[in-house]
């Protein structure tokens, strides 16, 4: 698919089906329904130029083809002020992201140049007191757990639900 209308590209890590279900169940429970338009995801880049679509696909293919899935785990909870997220720890995924950031360094937005905090948002755009209450509830029985990173994906962002551009699955 060719870029249209200057739609930026988002790059994410994809979770295995069971982990996506785990996160999506929490998102359905705690995310304002009118804002919950996406499946659970881990954003790696928020805004890459549409003109890079071929290079993005080539680089994501190179990072995943024949490569074992990186180890990852839910390492803790994060307050987003008006929401809550799970912090994801994956040194191998962080290396992949750093390599892609180097490749696209001259065209990264300030948000994508800033330090990366890998996380999965399970609640956002709620009153701070509501977010704080959920954070306290989840912290009460939190235990780190392994999650499986199944692949990487790129998406067109046109203001609503994301439109798939490419999927790249680890070996």
Secondary structure by P-SEA (a helix, b strand, c coil): cccccbbbbbbbbbbcaaaaaaaaaaaaaccccccccccbbbbccccccccaaaaaaaaaaaacccccccccccccccccccbbbbbbbbaaaaaaaaaaaaaaccccccccccccbbbbbccccccaaaaaaaaaaaacbbbbbbbbbcccbbbbbcccccccccccccc
